[in-house]
Amino acid sequence: KVRKNMMAADIAGDSSKLCAIPRPHLDLCTKRILVMDELNGNKLVTELKNDMNRQMERMNHSLEKFGGDEEEMQKSFTKEFALGENGPTSEQYETLIKLLDAKRRAVNAYAALYNYSVGMIPGTKRKEYQGKSSLPINHAKLIDDLLHIHGHQVLVDGVFNGDPHPGNILLLGVEEGKPQLGLIDYGQVKTISKEERLVFCRLILALADDDKDGVVKALKEAGYKSQKMDEDIMYTYARVAYDEDNETLTQGKHIQLFMEELHDRDPVEHLPQQYILASRVSILLRGLGHAVHQSRSVAKAWRPIAEKVLREEGEL
C-alpha cells in the first residue's frame, strides 16, 4: 500500500522520481517473510562512504595518506568541505556539482583528443575518462527528499514505514550520475487514521511556530497522558520526539538518555503507538541528517505538507 500511495503521489517510480520502492510478491509473503523485487543499489551508508573516498582522492587525499584511519579522513573531509555542524544546502551542492561536471567534460574532451591522436601511437598509454559517478552526491537533497517522502506517508497517506533506519535505505543510479533513494523493508508499516493525522498536522504546525500552548493542546488531543501532565515537560518531549534535537535542547546528553530523564521527571502513562512510531521516524531521519552534517527541524520540513492537509480539510 505504501508503494501504491507513493506512486500515486508521483514520488516513487522510475529514476526520475524521488525514490524507488520494490514491488512486493504477495503470493510469496508470509507473516514472517516479506518478498519484494531486488533494487540494484548499495546501502546509503556505503555509497556515502564511497563518495567521501572519491572526493578526497580527487583532492589527492587518499585513505592511505591518513594511515588507513577512516576517522581522520572523515575529519579532513568535514574540514575540506566546510561542513561544520550543518553542511552546504542542496542549492550549494548543485552549484558545486555543475562546476565539477563542466570540468569533467573538459577533461574528457582533452582525453578523447589525446587518445585519438597521440594515444594511437603504439606503446602510448591512453588517458582514462571520468564517469558521472566521480561527481559528488548531494547530501542535502538526500535528507530533504527523505523527509518529504516520509512526511507525505505520515501526514497525507496515513500509512508509513515506522522503521526507516539507514540499513533500510539504498542509493541507486550512482554509476549513472543520477542518485535515487531506494526504500526497502516494510516490516513495520503503521496506519494512522484521518483524525489522528489532522491532530498530528496541528502538532507539527505548533512545533514549527514554537507555539507552546498549541503543542500542549495537540499532544493532549493525541492522547498523551503522564502522571503530572507537566506542560513544560510535555512541550520539551514533543520538541525532541517529533521536531529536533541539539546539544542545547538535550543539555549535551544523548537523545535517548535525555528522553529517559524526561520520563523519570514525569512518567508517560499513555500515548497511542502510531504517534510513538511517528516519533521514531522523525528521530531516525534526524540521526541520519546529523551523520552527514545536514541537521533539520522536522516540523519546519513537514510544515508545508501539514498546511496543505489542514487547508484541504478547511482548518486553515
NORGIHU-V724277 format. One record per run of one state. SS is the DSSP state (helix for helix, strand for strand, loop for the rest). FROM is the first residue (numbers start at 1). TO is the last residue. Records with the same first field share a line. If there is no record, write none. Layout:
SS->FROM-TO / FROM-TO
//
This chain:
loop->1-1 / 9-11 / 13-18 / 22-23 / 25-25 / 29-35 / 37-40 / 59-62 / 67-69 / 81-89 / 116-117 / 121-131 / 135-138 / 158-158 / 162-165 / 173-179 / 184-188 / 192-193 / 209-211 / 222-224 / 227-230 / 244-254 / 266-267 / 271-272 / 292-297 / 313-316
helix->2-8 / 26-28 / 44-58 / 63-66 / 70-80 / 90-115 / 118-120 / 132-134 / 139-157 / 166-168 / 194-208 / 212-221 / 231-243 / 255-265 / 273-291 / 298-312
strand->12-12 / 19-21 / 24-24 / 36-36 / 41-43 / 159-161 / 169-172 / 180-183 / 189-191 / 225-226 / 268-270
//
